[in-house]
């Protein structure tokens, strides 16, 4: 891909309703649990919110959130434009940590499901 095609591809990636999130949503719903989606009154708008239980679930993309598991093949580091990608992906990880700490300080339990985990 050339730079323009890659840029268009990255712009097309959405943050809601992606395949890993839909897999988790279908599984949780089939188990009989009910939830709310992306509550705006919580930090980071968690993907699934189980209000009365005070639990939230994030379904993170391994590349965008840099999954730390060495067995994960989806969390590869970019090979080009490192001056752009390294700070961006680092900011994502820092923001995730801050948001998780904020949710936990408010009394919420946080579960993170990684994209590679939804493939099994």
Secondary structure, DSSP 8 states (H G I E B T S, - for coil): --HHHHHHHHHT--SSS-HHHHHHHHHHHHTT---EES-TTSTT--SEEETTTTEEEEEE-TTTTT---TT-SS----SS-HHHHHHHHHHHHHHHHHHHHHHHHTT-EEEEEEGGGGG-
